[in-house]
Amino acid sequence: MSKRALSLQAYLTYARSGMAFGSPGSERSWPEPGPGPVIWAHADGADHGRALVNLCSRIAQQHPDAQIYVSGADVVPPDMQKIAIPPERIAECERFVARLRPDLCLWGASDLRPALLHSMQASGGQTIALPPPGGPWRCAVPRWLPDPTPATMAVFNRIHAANVTEKRQLRRAGVPADIITVSGPLTDTGTPLDCDDGQYEEVAAALAGRPVWLAARLRACEASDVLRAHRRATRLAHRLLLIVVPASEEDFFAIERCVADQQLRVCNWDAGESPDDNTMVLLVEGPEEIGLWYRAAPLAFLGGSMTSGHGGTDPFEAAALGTAILYGPNVSNHLPSYSRLVEAGAARIVRDADSLASAVSNLVAPDQAATMAHAGWDAVTAGADLIDTVLADVAAHLDREGSP
């Protein structure tokens, strides 16, 4: 038996003692899947969890019969189920795997669970390691135990390394080369929102080449600042048109009153009105067709961010459609995503009506917005190669499992 294998065996012996680490996941909370393939994905923190959940959403689109369970992520969509993993004790890990019966595990965490992953391998399920955030894979073990990390990595059927350096480190640790693929980082790519082509053509014709910016998912409490900024920006670009998409029906009625109070010429698109050369604001009644308006506007201010209490709007839905982004200081719900886009040069913060007006005046020029939009597109598609490869892996595995 190799030294690597001995380190894992020593750990598993320790895990049988009942002293291993891990918070207890209640067995009563573990689901009993129905018929069909079962995919279990494990994340590492909120931001990475979101990226993994979006990857699982792509899998669900391609394999609607699959049952997808996610652990380690803060939020999962309704078509998936959030679960807790067991502590690192052999008996409980084996019961977890026997109950869940995963055909495939996507491990997206840097902290390895050797007993759990070993139980997964013993069950005959496939395990795929995805690049973790912020560093290499590792095992939390007492100092007196040999490090089982290299032997645990060899348990995976496939390891996706973020870069060549990461692959080299795995090879030096003795992980077989044939299971390592350099695929890039796991990042949240966002899923492009749908848009009806006929509606887009209608909107493009109605805008007739006018310079346009968008206030997306705008809250009523932000409307006054946005409208004042628009009035100021029109002094430099007199044909500038503002499209306002409220966050809700309640916000729509309040924003409609605010537009009237500021005596701005407005048309209600959903009421069948079309903008003419004198229209200053195109008002939409709700966010249901937000993908259409992102495509129509090269520059967008993302609502829920100027005042506190809302947490901001997901910036990837705009960046994925090639829209340059402006946002306020209150984006706590999506702070890592905004930070990533700011670093890429795809988003810019504004703090009040004056700074918003200045930013709109500077960026509404097509070349300026296009530069930011291109940077945003690069940022949200950075993990596309990994996603495509994993989707192919999943499809190949499920096809094999479904073959007679």
C-alpha positions as CSV (number, residue, x, y, z in Angstrom):
1,M,0.0,0.0,0.0
2,S,1.4,3.4,-1.0
3,K,2.2,6.1,1.6
4,R,-0.6,8.2,0.1
5,A,-3.1,5.4,0.6
6,L,-1.9,4.8,4.1
7,S,-2.6,8.4,5.0
8,L,-6.2,8.1,3.9
9,Q,-6.6,4.8,5.7
10,A,-5.2,6.4,8.9
11,Y,-7.8,9.2,8.5
12,L,-10.6,6.7,7.9
13,T,-9.7,4.8,11.0
14,Y,-9.8,8.1,12.9
15,A,-13.2,8.9,11.4
16,R,-14.5,5.5,12.6
17,S,-13.7,6.5,16.2
18,G,-16.4,9.0,16.3
19,M,-14.0,11.9,17.0
20,A,-13.8,13.4,13.5
21,F,-14.9,17.0,12.7
22,G,-18.0,18.4,11.1
23,S,-21.3,19.9,12.3
24,P,-24.1,17.4,12.6
25,G,-26.4,17.2,9.6
26,S,-29.7,15.7,10.8
27,E,-30.5,12.4,9.2
28,R,-34.2,13.3,9.4
29,S,-33.5,16.2,7.1
30,W,-31.9,14.1,4.4
31,P,-34.3,13.5,1.5
32,E,-35.3,10.2,-0.1
33,P,-35.0,10.9,-3.8
34,G,-37.5,9.5,-6.3
35,P,-36.7,7.8,-9.6
36,G,-34.3,9.5,-11.9
37,P,-30.7,10.6,-11.7
38,V,-29.5,12.3,-8.5
39,I,-26.9,15.1,-8.5
40,W,-25.4,16.4,-5.3
41,A,-23.4,19.7,-5.4
42,H,-21.4,21.0,-2.4
43,A,-20.3,24.7,-2.3
44,D,-17.9,26.8,-0.3
45,G,-19.5,30.0,0.9
46,A,-22.1,32.4,-0.4
47,D,-20.4,33.7,-3.6
48,H,-19.0,30.4,-4.7
49,G,-22.2,28.7,-3.8
50,R,-24.1,31.0,-6.1
51,A,-21.7,30.1,-8.9
52,L,-22.3,26.4,-8.3
53,V,-26.0,26.9,-8.1
54,N,-26.0,28.6,-11.5
55,L,-24.0,25.7,-12.9
56,C,-26.6,23.3,-11.5
57,S,-29.4,25.4,-13.1
58,R,-27.7,24.9,-16.5
59,I,-27.6,21.1,-15.7
60,A,-31.3,21.2,-14.8
61,Q,-32.1,22.8,-18.1
62,Q,-30.4,20.1,-20.0
63,H,-31.5,17.2,-17.7
64,P,-35.0,18.1,-16.4
65,D,-35.4,14.6,-14.9
66,A,-32.4,15.1,-12.6
67,Q,-33.0,15.7,-8.9
68,I,-30.4,18.2,-7.7
69,Y,-29.4,18.7,-4.0
70,V,-27.1,21.5,-2.9
71,S,-25.1,21.7,0.4
72,G,-23.0,24.6,1.5
73,A,-24.8,27.4,-0.5
74,D,-26.8,30.1,1.2
75,V,-29.7,30.2,-1.3
76,V,-31.0,27.6,-3.7
77,P,-33.8,28.0,-6.3
78,P,-37.1,26.2,-5.9
79,D,-36.3,23.5,-8.3
80,M,-33.4,22.3,-6.1
81,Q,-33.2,21.2,-2.5
82,K,-30.9,22.5,0.1
83,I,-29.4,19.8,2.4
84,A,-26.9,19.5,5.2
85,I,-24.0,17.1,5.0
86,P,-23.1,14.7,7.8
87,P,-20.1,15.1,10.2
88,E,-16.9,13.2,9.3
89,R,-17.8,9.9,10.8
90,I,-17.8,6.8,8.6
91,A,-21.2,5.4,9.7
92,E,-23.0,8.7,9.2
93,C,-21.3,9.4,5.9
94,E,-22.3,5.9,4.6
95,R,-25.9,6.5,5.8
96,F,-26.0,9.9,4.0
97,V,-24.8,8.4,0.7
98,A,-27.1,5.4,1.0
99,R,-30.1,7.7,1.6
100,L,-29.3,10.2,-1.1
101,R,-28.0,7.7,-3.7
102,P,-26.1,10.4,-5.7
103,D,-25.1,9.4,-9.2
104,L,-22.8,12.4,-9.4
105,C,-21.2,14.7,-6.8
106,L,-19.8,18.1,-7.8
107,W,-17.4,19.1,-5.0
108,G,-16.9,22.9,-5.1
109,A,-15.3,23.4,-1.7
110,S,-11.6,23.8,-0.7
111,D,-12.2,21.9,2.6
112,L,-12.3,18.2,1.8
113,R,-14.3,15.6,3.6
114,P,-12.3,12.4,3.1
115,A,-14.7,10.1,4.9
116,L,-17.7,11.5,3.0
117,L,-15.9,11.4,-0.4
118,H,-14.6,7.9,0.3
119,S,-18.2,6.8,1.0
120,M,-19.3,8.4,-2.2
121,Q,-16.6,6.5,-4.2
122,A,-17.5,3.2,-2.5
123,S,-21.1,3.7,-3.5
124,G,-20.1,3.7,-7.2
125,G,-21.1,7.3,-7.8
126,Q,-18.9,9.7,-9.8
127,T,-17.2,12.6,-8.1
128,I,-15.9,15.7,-9.8
129,A,-13.8,18.4,-8.1
130,L,-14.3,22.0,-9.1
131,P,-11.7,24.8,-8.5
132,P,-12.3,26.1,-5.0
133,P,-12.2,29.9,-4.2
134,G,-9.2,31.3,-2.5
135,G,-6.6,28.6,-2.5
136,P,-5.8,24.9,-2.8
137,W,-7.8,21.9,-1.5
138,R,-7.0,20.9,2.1
139,C,-8.1,18.6,4.9
140,A,-8.6,19.6,8.5
141,V,-6.9,16.9,10.5
142,P,-5.0,16.7,13.8
143,R,-1.3,17.4,13.5
144,W,-0.4,13.9,14.6
145,L,-2.2,12.3,11.5
146,P,-0.5,12.2,8.1
147,D,-2.0,14.6,5.7
148,P,-4.7,12.7,3.7
149,T,-5.2,15.5,1.1
150,P,-3.3,13.9,-1.8
151,A,-4.9,10.5,-1.3
152,T,-8.3,12.2,-1.0
153,M,-7.8,14.1,-4.2
154,A,-7.1,10.7,-6.0
155,V,-10.6,9.6,-4.9
156,F,-12.1,12.0,-7.5
157,N,-13.0,10.7,-11.0
158,R,-12.0,14.1,-12.4
159,I,-10.4,17.2,-11.0
160,H,-10.8,20.6,-12.7
161,A,-7.8,22.8,-11.8
162,A,-8.1,26.6,-12.1
163,N,-4.7,27.0,-13.8
164,V,-1.5,25.2,-14.7
165,T,0.2,26.1,-11.4
166,E,-2.6,24.3,-9.5
167,K,-2.3,21.3,-11.8
168,R,1.5,21.2,-11.1
169,Q,0.9,21.3,-7.4
170,L,-1.5,18.4,-7.6
171,R,1.0,16.4,-9.7
172,R,3.8,17.0,-7.2
173,A,1.5,15.7,-4.5
174,G,1.2,12.5,-6.4
175,V,-2.3,12.9,-7.9
176,P,-2.6,11.0,-11.2
177,A,-2.3,13.3,-14.2
178,D,-5.0,11.6,-16.1
179,I,-7.8,12.8,-13.8
180,I,-6.6,16.5,-13.8
181,T,-7.9,19.0,-16.4
182,V,-7.0,22.7,-16.5
183,S,-10.4,24.4,-17.0
184,G,-10.2,27.8,-15.4
185,P,-12.0,29.1,-12.3
186,L,-15.5,28.5,-11.2
187,T,-17.2,31.9,-11.5
188,D,-20.7,33.1,-11.5
189,T,-21.5,33.6,-15.2
190,G,-25.1,34.6,-14.8
191,T,-27.8,33.2,-17.1
192,P,-28.8,35.7,-19.9
193,L,-32.4,36.8,-19.5
194,D,-34.8,35.9,-22.3
195,C,-36.0,38.5,-24.9
196,D,-38.6,38.2,-27.6
197,D,-36.9,39.1,-30.9
198,G,-40.1,40.7,-32.3
199,Q,-40.4,42.9,-29.2
200,Y,-36.8,43.9,-29.5
201,E,-37.2,45.0,-33.1
202,E,-40.2,47.0,-32.1
203,V,-38.3,48.8,-29.4
204,A,-35.3,49.4,-31.6
205,A,-37.5,51.0,-34.2
206,A,-39.3,53.1,-31.6
207,L,-36.0,54.4,-30.1
208,A,-34.9,55.4,-33.6
209,G,-31.2,55.8,-32.8
210,R,-31.7,58.1,-29.8
211,P,-29.1,57.9,-26.9
212,V,-30.6,55.8,-24.2
213,W,-29.9,54.8,-20.6
214,L,-31.9,52.6,-18.3
215,A,-32.9,52.7,-14.6
216,A,-33.5,48.9,-13.9
217,R,-35.6,47.6,-11.1
218,L,-35.9,51.1,-9.7
219,R,-37.3,51.7,-6.3
220,A,-39.7,54.6,-5.7
221,C,-37.4,56.1,-3.1
222,E,-34.7,56.4,-5.7
223,A,-36.9,57.9,-8.5
224,S,-36.4,61.6,-7.6
225,D,-32.6,61.3,-7.7
226,V,-32.7,59.4,-11.0
227,L,-35.1,61.8,-12.7
228,R,-33.1,64.8,-11.5
229,A,-29.9,63.2,-12.9
230,H,-31.6,62.6,-16.2
231,R,-32.8,66.2,-16.4
232,R,-29.2,67.4,-15.8
233,A,-27.8,64.9,-18.3
234,T,-30.2,66.1,-21.1
235,R,-28.5,69.5,-21.0
236,L,-25.5,68.0,-22.7
237,A,-27.5,65.4,-24.7
238,H,-30.8,66.9,-25.5
239,R,-32.2,63.8,-27.2
240,L,-31.3,61.5,-24.3
241,L,-34.1,59.1,-23.3
242,L,-34.4,57.4,-19.9
243,I,-36.1,54.0,-19.7
244,V,-37.5,53.3,-16.3
245,V,-38.3,49.7,-15.2
246,P,-39.7,49.7,-11.7
247,A,-39.0,47.0,-9.2
248,S,-42.7,46.3,-8.6
249,E,-46.2,47.4,-9.4
250,E,-46.3,49.5,-6.2
251,D,-43.0,51.2,-7.3
252,F,-44.5,51.9,-10.7
253,F,-47.4,54.0,-9.4
254,A,-45.1,56.0,-7.1
255,I,-42.6,56.6,-9.9
256,E,-45.4,57.6,-12.3
257,R,-46.5,60.3,-9.8
258,C,-42.9,61.4,-9.4
259,V,-42.4,61.8,-13.1
260,A,-45.6,63.9,-13.3
261,D,-44.4,66.1,-10.4
262,Q,-41.2,66.8,-12.2
263,Q,-43.1,67.6,-15.4
264,L,-41.1,65.3,-17.6
265,R,-42.6,64.2,-20.9
266,V,-43.4,60.5,-20.5
267,C,-44.9,57.6,-22.4
268,N,-46.2,54.4,-20.8
269,W,-44.9,51.6,-23.0
270,D,-47.2,48.9,-21.5
271,A,-50.2,51.1,-22.1
272,G,-49.4,51.0,-25.8
273,E,-47.8,54.4,-26.0
274,S,-44.6,55.0,-28.1
275,P,-41.9,57.6,-27.6
276,D,-41.7,60.6,-29.9
277,D,-38.9,63.1,-30.3
278,N,-40.1,65.1,-27.3
279,T,-40.4,62.1,-24.9
280,M,-37.9,62.3,-22.0
281,V,-38.9,59.1,-20.1
282,L,-40.2,55.8,-21.3
283,L,-41.9,54.1,-18.4
284,V,-42.5,50.4,-18.1
285,E,-45.0,48.9,-15.6
286,G,-42.8,46.1,-14.2
287,P,-39.6,44.1,-14.6
288,E,-41.1,41.1,-16.4
289,E,-39.4,42.0,-19.7
290,I,-36.2,43.3,-18.1
291,G,-34.0,41.3,-20.5
292,L,-35.5,43.3,-23.4
293,W,-34.6,46.6,-21.8
294,Y,-31.1,45.6,-20.9
295,R,-30.6,44.8,-24.6
296,A,-32.0,48.1,-25.6
297,A,-29.9,50.3,-23.4
298,P,-26.1,50.3,-23.5
299,L,-25.9,51.9,-20.0
300,A,-27.9,51.1,-16.9
301,F,-28.3,52.3,-13.3
302,L,-29.2,49.3,-11.2
303,G,-32.0,50.1,-8.7
304,G,-32.2,49.1,-5.0
305,S,-28.7,50.5,-4.5
306,M,-29.0,54.2,-3.9
307,T,-30.9,54.0,-0.6
308,S,-30.4,51.4,2.2
309,G,-32.7,48.5,2.9
310,H,-32.9,46.8,-0.5
311,G,-29.4,45.3,-0.9
312,G,-29.0,46.1,-4.6
313,T,-29.8,44.3,-7.9
314,D,-27.9,41.3,-9.3
315,P,-25.4,43.0,-11.6
316,F,-24.7,39.9,-13.7
317,E,-28.1,40.0,-15.3
318,A,-27.0,43.3,-16.9
319,A,-23.4,42.4,-17.6
320,A,-24.4,39.1,-19.3
321,L,-26.4,41.2,-21.8
322,G,-23.6,43.6,-22.6
323,T,-24.8,46.6,-20.5
324,A,-22.4,49.0,-18.8
325,I,-23.4,49.4,-15.1
326,L,-23.8,52.2,-12.6
327,Y,-24.9,51.5,-9.1
328,G,-25.3,53.1,-5.7
329,P,-23.4,52.3,-2.4
330,N,-26.0,49.9,-0.9
331,V,-25.4,46.6,-2.6
332,S,-24.8,44.3,0.3
333,N,-26.7,41.4,-1.2
334,H,-24.4,41.2,-4.2
335,L,-21.2,42.9,-3.0
336,P,-18.7,40.2,-4.3
337,S,-20.3,40.4,-7.8
338,Y,-20.1,44.2,-7.9
339,S,-16.5,44.1,-6.6
340,R,-15.6,41.7,-9.4
341,L,-17.2,43.9,-12.1
342,V,-15.6,47.1,-10.7
343,E,-12.2,45.4,-10.8
344,A,-12.8,44.5,-14.4
345,G,-13.8,48.1,-15.3
346,A,-17.4,47.1,-16.0
347,A,-19.2,49.0,-13.2
348,R,-18.9,52.3,-11.6
349,I,-20.4,53.5,-8.3
350,V,-22.4,56.7,-7.9
351,R,-23.6,58.2,-4.7
352,D,-26.3,60.9,-5.5
353,A,-28.1,62.6,-8.3
354,D,-25.1,64.8,-9.2
355,S,-22.6,62.0,-9.5
356,L,-25.2,59.9,-11.4
357,A,-25.8,62.8,-13.9
358,S,-22.1,63.2,-14.4
359,A,-21.5,59.5,-15.0
360,V,-24.4,59.3,-17.4
361,S,-23.1,62.3,-19.4
362,N,-19.7,60.7,-19.6
363,L,-20.7,57.1,-20.4
364,V,-23.7,57.5,-22.6
365,A,-21.4,57.9,-25.6
366,P,-21.4,54.6,-27.4
367,D,-17.6,54.0,-27.3
368,Q,-17.5,54.6,-23.5
369,A,-20.4,52.3,-22.7
370,A,-19.0,49.7,-25.1
371,T,-15.7,49.5,-23.4
372,M,-17.4,48.9,-20.0
373,A,-19.8,46.4,-21.5
374,H,-17.0,44.4,-23.1
375,A,-15.2,44.3,-19.8
376,G,-18.4,43.1,-18.1
377,W,-18.8,40.4,-20.7
378,D,-15.3,39.2,-20.2
379,A,-15.9,39.0,-16.4
380,V,-19.1,37.0,-16.5
381,T,-17.8,34.6,-19.2
382,A,-14.5,33.9,-17.5
383,G,-15.7,30.5,-16.3
384,A,-17.5,29.5,-19.5
385,D,-14.9,26.9,-20.5
386,L,-15.2,25.1,-17.1
387,I,-19.0,25.2,-17.3
388,D,-19.0,23.8,-20.8
389,T,-16.7,21.0,-19.8
390,V,-18.6,20.1,-16.7
391,L,-21.9,20.1,-18.7
392,A,-20.3,17.6,-21.1
393,D,-19.0,15.5,-18.2
394,V,-22.5,15.4,-16.6
395,A,-24.2,14.5,-19.9
396,A,-21.7,11.7,-20.7
397,H,-22.1,10.2,-17.2
398,L,-25.9,10.4,-17.1
399,D,-26.0,8.9,-20.6
400,R,-23.9,6.0,-19.4
401,E,-26.0,5.5,-16.3
402,G,-29.2,5.5,-18.4
403,S,-27.8,3.0,-21.0
404,P,-29.3,-0.5,-20.8
